[in-house]
Amino acid sequence: MELSTLNTEEKLHQDPTVETKLHFTDQWDMSSKDRYVYQYHHRKLPKLQEGQLSISGIKYLDIDGELLVEAFIRNTVPQALTIQEVNLIVLDENDQPVAKKRFSLDQLGERPPFSCTPWRFFFTANDRLSDAAVSDQWKILFELNTKSKEEVLDLEPDWEDSLTEEKKAHLEGLLEKLPKLGPKEVNICGVEIKFLDNQSLEATVLIRNGTSQEVNITQLPLTVDDASGEVVCQGQFKLAPLTIKPKSAKPWTFVYPANLVLNHNPDLSKWRIFVKEYNKEDI
């Protein structure tokens, strides 16, 4: 849970850990009852080494797919710190990512030395990386960008302009969870699927390029099947072309007109989209 460790002089023959003092920010007007609750949780926290900034979860609420997380931000640096922005990730009991988001902490102001400040973090449904139920063994962590990404998100200009930061973070989170591609592998991963008002079917995917060369796609025969393995729709899409950079993944949306949809009542709780060559007589 450590975000960063500052260089401190080693203190021989002394307890290397320090305690923090509970601190309530003026930006959160809480009741006396809430203050007592936080005092109780604060007393149960383990000591930290001097020179750390950490986060410790207190409360987790799943409200119709949106998450409200309460946590302590703890500063054991011997001086006040200001945190402007930070990436936070919620993990389940198996250390699998549940949600991720970048937060602005300007409202918190300076974190006093050796302080512990409660704060609330709200994750929307778009910040979710998993819909699985979470036990009381969850964690919230600062996400460290200590290693370079081997596969990056590649957005077309129109996508760059239209996607919110939350949706971009959602796509990046999905990309991080996917298995690594081989050096000669190009594949397609489904992201979202839905029926439109005109009964056409819209599928958003990530087209991934694990090779060291650009891939230019001009035609793509795509089939969708549902949780039972039944074919929902299939069609061949012409592109102009679509360029996928090396070691990158590009999101794209394909719309199957209603006449190409073979099943208008599929089980889309689980679905798959894949490249499949077929004869025109099949559609």
Summary of the structure (lengths in Angstrom):
residues: 283
radius of gyration: 23.8
end to end distance: 53.3
largest distance: 81.8
contacts: 763
relative contact order: 0.12
helix: 15%
strand: 44%
